[in-house]
Amino acid sequence: MDTADLTRPAAVRHPADPPRPAGPMALAVGLGAVYLIWGSTYLGNRVALDSIPPLVATSARFLAAALLLFAVAALWRGPAGLLLPRRQWTGVGASGLLMVGAGSALLALGQQYVPTGLTSLLVAGMPLWVLVLRLAVGPRPSPLAVVGVLGGVVGLALLFSVPTQGWHLGGMLLVVLSTMVWALGSTLSQRLRMPADHLVGTGWQMLVGGVAVAVASVVSGELGRFRPGDVTGRSWLAWTYLMLVCTVVGFSVYTWLLRNAPIQLASTYAYVNPVVAVLLGMMVLDESLSGRQVLAGAVVLASVALVIARERPRQADGLPPGKTPVAPA
């Protein structure tokens, strides 16, 4: 991806305006980055939670990431470039509270009790909630896009269908709830006024969400029980990776994708991330894949290809991301 696309100032975008064009190479690099980075998020989060409370870990990494993004933006554009018009605060506030705040906090709470592989499977259902929202408020997804989403879920169900002892129902429900909240935040971010300078917008989203989770950690008493001296070096390393790579880089690229690609295309990370996690396990931990897992991975990747093939022509037709040439129901 051209780094200029991530930092170039531009006029404020209204949801009804066509997006700035993004080339196929930029979209491919952006998707690949999200696939790889967020494919490792679940493992990093689980290691960090070994000795850091979930709300503290989540709020701290988003607040630190926001300050880092603001520092970069201020050096690039000056302090005045960080200011937002009042009309953009609804979009930034809603998406920050939902995606960064509630979505990430619920995921961290659930991951205390749910294995990493099962967590990634549950998160893979996020595009289904996007489809439910689109069926309710429009525009309607294409039949082939629906087939692609369902195919991805079927592939992931095969990939992680080996029974696991000790599944925690409450934790699983928290993870599912986090995907519903994230889907709502992703949808709203394309319908409300958002800063066209997405680097600054992402920083404000992280600050809003991080503050909200920090307040929750104080109210719940979690912050008062936190002892930094009890945190292991392994957890600190995982938290640093989550903050710098998964949060700053990953979330920035994802918000860029939401502005330049259909939401169904941006959401395909939920299918690929578990496959990436398995491949990383093979390379780093010398794990192996069964024939059934190879077949499931092929189904997932084929489903992603179907969604990409169907949604890309719509963007080429000059329609805004998420907008489809169909009459309202």
C-alpha positions as CSV (number, residue, x, y, z in Angstrom):
1,M,0.0,0.0,0.0
2,D,1.3,3.5,-0.8
3,T,2.0,5.1,2.5
4,A,0.7,8.4,1.1
5,D,-2.8,6.9,1.0
6,L,-2.6,6.6,4.8
7,T,-1.4,10.1,5.6
8,R,-2.5,12.4,2.8
9,P,-4.9,15.2,3.9
10,A,-8.2,15.4,2.0
11,A,-11.6,17.0,2.2
12,V,-14.2,15.7,4.6
13,R,-16.0,12.7,3.0
14,H,-19.7,12.5,3.2
15,P,-21.2,8.9,3.0
16,A,-23.1,9.9,-0.2
17,D,-19.9,11.0,-1.9
18,P,-17.9,8.5,-4.0
19,P,-14.7,7.3,-2.3
20,R,-11.2,8.2,-3.4
21,P,-10.2,5.5,-5.9
22,A,-7.8,2.8,-4.6
23,G,-5.9,0.7,-7.0
24,P,-6.1,-3.1,-7.0
25,M,-2.5,-3.4,-5.7
26,A,-3.2,-1.0,-2.8
27,L,-6.3,-3.0,-1.9
28,A,-4.5,-6.3,-2.2
29,V,-1.6,-5.1,0.1
30,G,-4.2,-3.7,2.6
31,L,-6.1,-7.0,2.7
32,G,-3.0,-9.0,3.0
33,A,-1.7,-6.9,5.9
34,V,-5.0,-7.3,7.8
35,Y,-5.1,-11.0,7.1
36,L,-1.6,-11.6,8.5
37,I,-1.6,-9.1,11.4
38,W,-5.0,-9.9,12.7
39,G,-4.4,-13.6,12.2
40,S,-1.9,-13.4,15.1
41,T,-4.1,-11.2,17.3
42,Y,-5.9,-13.9,19.1
43,L,-2.7,-15.7,20.2
44,G,-1.1,-12.3,21.3
45,N,-4.2,-11.4,23.2
46,R,-4.3,-14.7,25.0
47,V,-0.6,-14.5,26.0
48,A,-1.1,-10.9,27.3
49,L,-4.1,-12.0,29.3
50,D,-2.1,-14.6,31.2
51,S,-1.1,-11.9,33.7
52,I,-2.8,-8.6,32.6
53,P,-6.5,-8.1,33.4
54,P,-8.6,-7.8,30.2
55,L,-10.1,-4.3,30.6
56,V,-6.7,-2.9,31.7
57,A,-4.9,-4.6,28.8
58,T,-7.5,-3.4,26.2
59,S,-7.8,0.2,27.4
60,A,-4.0,0.7,27.9
61,R,-3.1,-0.6,24.4
62,F,-5.7,1.6,22.7
63,L,-4.8,4.7,24.7
64,A,-1.1,4.2,24.0
65,A,-1.9,3.5,20.3
66,A,-4.0,6.7,20.1
67,L,-1.2,8.8,21.5
68,L,1.3,7.3,19.1
69,L,-1.0,8.1,16.1
70,F,-1.6,11.6,17.3
71,A,2.2,12.2,17.7
72,V,2.8,11.0,14.1
73,A,-0.1,13.1,12.7
74,A,1.0,16.2,14.6
75,L,4.6,15.9,13.2
76,W,3.2,15.4,9.7
77,R,0.4,18.1,9.7
78,G,0.9,20.2,12.8
79,P,-1.3,20.2,16.0
80,A,-4.2,21.9,14.2
81,G,-4.5,18.8,12.0
82,L,-5.8,16.8,14.9
83,L,-8.9,18.9,15.4
84,L,-12.3,17.6,14.1
85,P,-15.4,19.5,13.1
86,R,-18.3,19.0,15.4
87,R,-20.3,17.2,12.7
88,Q,-17.8,14.4,12.6
89,W,-17.9,13.5,16.3
90,T,-21.1,11.4,16.0
91,G,-19.4,9.0,13.6
92,V,-16.0,9.0,15.4
93,G,-17.8,8.5,18.8
94,A,-20.1,5.8,17.7
95,S,-17.5,3.7,15.9
96,G,-15.0,4.3,18.7
97,L,-17.3,3.2,21.4
98,L,-18.6,0.2,19.4
99,M,-15.6,-1.2,17.6
100,V,-12.7,-0.1,19.7
101,G,-14.4,0.1,23.1
102,A,-17.2,-2.5,23.5
103,G,-16.1,-4.9,20.7
104,S,-12.5,-5.2,21.8
105,A,-13.3,-5.3,25.5
106,L,-15.9,-8.0,25.1
107,L,-13.5,-10.0,23.0
108,A,-10.8,-9.8,25.7
109,L,-13.2,-10.7,28.4
110,G,-14.3,-13.8,26.5
111,Q,-10.8,-14.9,25.6
112,Q,-10.1,-15.4,29.2
113,Y,-12.2,-18.6,29.0
114,V,-12.3,-19.5,25.3
115,P,-9.4,-21.2,23.4
116,T,-7.7,-19.2,20.6
117,G,-9.0,-21.4,17.8
118,L,-12.5,-21.4,18.9
119,T,-12.4,-17.6,19.4
120,S,-11.3,-17.1,15.8
121,L,-14.2,-19.4,14.6
122,L,-16.7,-17.3,16.6
123,V,-15.3,-14.1,15.3
124,A,-15.6,-15.4,11.7
125,G,-19.4,-15.0,12.1
126,M,-19.0,-11.2,12.1
127,P,-19.8,-10.9,8.4
128,L,-23.1,-12.7,9.0
129,W,-24.2,-9.9,11.4
130,V,-23.2,-7.4,8.7
131,L,-25.5,-9.2,6.3
132,V,-28.3,-9.1,8.9
133,L,-27.8,-5.4,9.2
134,R,-27.8,-4.9,5.5
135,L,-31.0,-7.0,5.1
136,A,-32.6,-4.7,7.7
137,V,-31.5,-1.3,6.5
138,G,-30.1,-1.9,3.0
139,P,-28.5,-2.1,0.6
140,R,-29.2,-5.8,0.0
141,P,-26.1,-7.9,-0.5
142,S,-25.9,-9.9,-3.7
143,P,-26.8,-13.6,-3.7
144,L,-23.2,-14.5,-4.6
145,A,-21.9,-12.5,-1.7
146,V,-24.2,-14.3,0.6
147,V,-23.0,-17.6,-0.7
148,G,-19.4,-16.5,-0.2
149,V,-20.1,-15.6,3.4
150,L,-21.9,-18.8,4.2
151,G,-19.2,-20.8,2.4
152,G,-16.6,-19.2,4.6
153,V,-18.4,-20.0,7.8
154,V,-18.9,-23.6,6.6
155,G,-15.2,-23.9,5.9
156,L,-14.3,-22.6,9.3
157,A,-16.7,-24.9,11.0
158,L,-14.9,-27.8,9.3
159,L,-11.5,-26.3,10.2
160,F,-12.3,-26.2,14.0
161,S,-14.8,-29.0,14.2
162,V,-12.6,-31.2,16.5
163,P,-14.4,-31.3,19.9
164,T,-12.7,-29.4,22.7
165,Q,-13.2,-30.1,26.4
166,G,-14.1,-27.4,28.8
167,W,-15.9,-24.9,26.5
168,H,-17.1,-21.9,28.5
169,L,-20.6,-20.9,27.3
170,G,-20.4,-17.5,29.0
171,G,-17.1,-16.7,27.4
172,M,-18.4,-17.9,24.0
173,L,-21.4,-15.6,24.3
174,L,-19.2,-12.7,25.1
175,V,-17.1,-13.3,21.9
176,V,-20.2,-13.6,19.8
177,L,-21.6,-10.4,21.3
178,S,-18.3,-8.6,20.5
179,T,-18.7,-9.6,16.8
180,M,-22.2,-8.2,16.7
181,V,-21.1,-4.9,18.2
182,W,-18.1,-4.7,15.8
183,A,-20.4,-5.3,12.8
184,L,-22.7,-2.5,13.9
185,G,-19.7,-0.2,14.4
186,S,-18.3,-1.1,10.9
187,T,-21.6,-0.4,9.3
188,L,-22.1,2.9,11.0
189,S,-18.6,4.1,10.1
190,Q,-19.7,3.9,6.4
191,R,-23.0,5.7,7.0
192,L,-22.0,8.6,9.3
193,R,-19.7,11.5,8.6
194,M,-16.1,10.5,9.2
195,P,-12.8,12.3,8.9
196,A,-11.4,11.8,5.4
197,D,-7.9,11.9,7.1
198,H,-8.4,8.4,8.5
199,L,-5.1,8.5,10.4
200,V,-6.5,11.2,12.7
201,G,-9.9,9.7,12.7
202,T,-8.5,6.3,13.8
203,G,-6.6,8.0,16.6
204,W,-9.8,9.7,17.9
205,Q,-11.7,6.4,17.7
206,M,-9.0,4.7,19.7
207,L,-9.0,7.5,22.3
208,V,-12.8,7.4,22.7
209,G,-12.9,3.6,22.9
210,G,-9.8,3.4,25.2
211,V,-11.2,6.0,27.6
212,A,-14.6,4.1,27.7
213,V,-12.9,0.8,28.6
214,A,-10.6,2.5,31.1
215,V,-13.7,3.9,32.9
216,A,-15.2,0.4,32.8
217,S,-12.0,-1.0,34.4
218,V,-12.2,1.6,37.2
219,V,-15.9,1.0,37.9
220,S,-15.5,-2.8,37.9
221,G,-12.5,-2.5,40.3
222,E,-10.2,-4.3,37.9
223,L,-7.7,-1.3,37.7
224,G,-7.5,-1.2,41.5
225,R,-6.5,-4.9,41.6
226,F,-3.9,-4.5,38.9
227,R,-0.3,-4.9,40.0
228,P,2.3,-4.2,37.2
229,G,4.9,-6.1,39.1
230,D,2.9,-9.3,38.7
231,V,3.0,-9.1,34.9
232,T,5.3,-11.5,33.2
233,G,7.8,-10.5,30.6
234,R,6.0,-12.8,28.1
235,S,2.8,-10.9,28.7
236,W,4.5,-7.5,28.4
237,L,6.0,-8.6,25.0
238,A,2.6,-9.8,23.8
239,W,0.9,-6.5,24.9
240,T,3.6,-4.4,23.1
241,Y,3.1,-6.4,19.9
242,L,-0.7,-6.0,20.2
243,M,-0.4,-2.3,20.7
244,L,2.1,-1.5,18.0
245,V,1.4,-4.0,15.2
246,C,-2.1,-5.3,15.7
247,T,-3.6,-2.0,17.0
248,V,-1.7,0.9,15.3
249,V,-0.9,-0.8,12.0
250,G,-3.8,-3.3,11.8
251,F,-6.6,-1.0,12.8
252,S,-5.3,1.9,10.7
253,V,-5.3,-0.4,7.6
254,Y,-8.7,-1.8,8.4
255,T,-10.3,1.7,8.6
256,W,-8.6,2.6,5.3
257,L,-10.2,-0.5,3.8
258,L,-13.6,0.6,5.1
259,R,-13.2,3.8,3.2
260,N,-11.9,2.3,0.0
261,A,-13.5,-1.2,-0.4
262,P,-17.0,-2.7,0.1
263,I,-17.6,-3.8,3.7
264,Q,-18.1,-7.4,2.6
265,L,-14.6,-7.3,1.1
266,A,-13.1,-5.7,4.2
267,S,-14.8,-8.3,6.4
268,T,-13.2,-11.2,4.7
269,Y,-10.4,-11.0,7.2
270,A,-12.7,-13.0,9.6
271,Y,-12.4,-16.0,7.2
272,V,-8.7,-15.8,6.5
273,N,-7.3,-15.1,10.0
274,P,-7.9,-18.6,11.4
275,V,-6.2,-20.1,8.3
276,V,-3.3,-17.7,8.8
277,A,-3.1,-18.8,12.5
278,V,-2.8,-22.4,11.4
279,L,-0.1,-21.7,8.9
280,L,1.9,-19.7,11.4
281,G,1.6,-22.6,13.8
282,M,3.1,-24.9,11.1
283,M,6.0,-22.6,10.4
284,V,6.8,-21.4,14.0
285,L,5.6,-24.3,16.2
286,D,6.1,-27.2,13.7
287,E,2.4,-28.1,13.8
288,S,0.8,-30.1,11.1
289,L,-2.5,-30.0,9.2
290,S,-4.8,-33.0,8.6
291,G,-6.4,-33.6,5.3
292,R,-9.7,-32.4,6.7
293,Q,-8.1,-29.1,7.7
294,V,-6.5,-28.6,4.3
295,L,-9.9,-29.1,2.7
296,A,-11.5,-26.7,5.1
297,G,-8.8,-24.1,4.4
298,A,-9.4,-24.5,0.6
299,V,-13.1,-23.9,1.2
300,V,-12.4,-20.7,3.2
301,L,-10.1,-19.3,0.6
302,A,-12.5,-20.1,-2.3
303,S,-15.2,-18.3,-0.4
304,V,-13.0,-15.2,0.0
305,A,-12.2,-15.3,-3.7
306,L,-16.0,-15.4,-4.5
307,V,-16.7,-12.4,-2.3
308,I,-13.8,-10.5,-3.8
309,A,-14.8,-11.4,-7.4
310,R,-18.4,-10.3,-6.8
311,E,-17.8,-7.1,-4.8
312,R,-14.9,-5.6,-6.7
313,P,-17.0,-4.9,-9.9
314,R,-19.4,-2.9,-7.9
315,Q,-16.6,-0.5,-6.8
316,A,-15.4,-0.3,-10.3
317,D,-18.9,0.9,-11.4
318,G,-18.3,4.0,-9.3
319,L,-20.6,3.2,-6.4
320,P,-19.6,4.0,-2.9
321,P,-18.4,1.1,-0.7
322,G,-21.4,-0.8,0.6
323,K,-23.8,0.8,-1.9
324,T,-25.4,-1.5,-4.4
325,P,-27.4,-0.8,-7.6
326,V,-30.6,-2.2,-6.3
327,A,-34.0,-0.6,-5.5
328,P,-35.0,-0.4,-1.9
329,A,-37.3,-3.1,-0.7
